[in-house]
């Protein structure tokens, strides 16, 4: 399960960078703290489906896009 969280976090980080957003900007727009987003991107915490949806919305993608390459 830990590998899943790390892969998801890496995918979110890559998508964030492609959108030219820093952690603070993405976190603010997704209504989470920058600290929590940092932990998510590092794979240190699990993210709720609701917050994942908020992040996907800000990144302009579907939640499934963030999960595509994660098994």
N, C-alpha and C positions, 0 to 999 in steps of 0.2 A: 504494500500500500504506500509505503514511503517513496518508492520509485515513481509511482503514479503522481504523487504530489510534486515531486521534483520536475518531472517531465511537463506537467501542466504549468507549473511556475515558469519554466523556461519558455514554453510556448507563449504564455501571456507576455513575458518580457520582450520576446522577439516581436510580437505584434505591436506592443507599445512603442518600441523603438522605430518600427516601420511607420507608425503614425506620427513620429516626431514628437512624442509626449514624454515628459519626465514622470517619475513616480508620483510626485505631488499633484501634477495636473490630472493624471488618470484617476488617482485616488479621490481627489476632490469631486470630479465629475461623476464617479461611480458611487459616491457617498460612503466611502470607507476611509480609514486613516492611512496616511503614507506608511506608517510603521507596519500596519497589518498587510498592506500590499507588498511591502518589502519581504515580509515573512512568507507570503504566498509565493512570490517569485523565487524565493530560495528553497521552497518545498518544505518549510518548517511547520506550516499549519495547513489544515484542510480548509477549503473555502465552501461556503454554502452555495447551493444551486441559485438562490436568489442573488447573491453577490456576484456569482459567475455571470449571470444574465446581465447584471448592471455593467460589468466590465466589458462584456461582449457588445452591448449596446453602444458604449462609449467608443469602442474600437471599430464600430461599424461592421460587425460580423455576427454570425450565429454562434451560439454556445458550441454547437457541434463542430464548427471550424476550429475551435480551440482544443477539441478532443480528438481530432482526426488521426493523428499519428501516435496516439497513446493507447497502448493495449492493456 
